[in-house]
């Protein structure tokens, strides 16, 4: 059975010489990998982190790996792809999602929340250095464990006042909170530890080092 779906790219892995398994998030399937044949009409640029795509999925109930083809970009994301800092942030955020969301999991509302977040980052023209911190805090809430100050405090003992301010500020206010690179990186690591605890996942995010370098 064929079905047209929207997919958010989380990651991909090579599969043979001419194919990849694209790990995605969708409304219909949650997190799921699809086998994709790479050719002239399906270039690897389509599978950049957090790209939002349209594709036709071939459902094979008895197969372990389904296939997808006919990919097209749902949104161009020019605001992200033309900016080194935003590109690095999407690499980090997609890796967090890939490691936190289990294969086969389908959290209600997660796809639509992710899509809104991606389009928001794409549209921001300035003051987005704190974006990934709010993304992580809202991800926790979307996954079902709302981070209250009391809940997250044990993971952030060195920066409790700033963490409280992040939690209690509106989105626009949080984007304007002045933070040094060191403090921002420490807060990010605190929230990742909080996510690890609640999801029982080892979030060893390799791209965090790139983010530290750019936003340090």
Secondary structure, 3 states (H helix, E strand, C coil): CEEEEEEEEEEEEEECCCEEEEEEEECCCEEEEEEEECECCECHHHHCCCCEEEEEEECCCCCCCEEEEEEEECCCCHHHHCCHHHHHHHHHHHHHHHHHCCCCCCCCCHHHHHHHHHHHHHHCCCCCCCHHHHHHHHHHHHCCCCCCHHHHHHHCHHHHHHHHHHHHCCHHHHHCCCCCHHHHHHHHHHHHHHHHHHHCCCCCCCCHHHHHHHHC
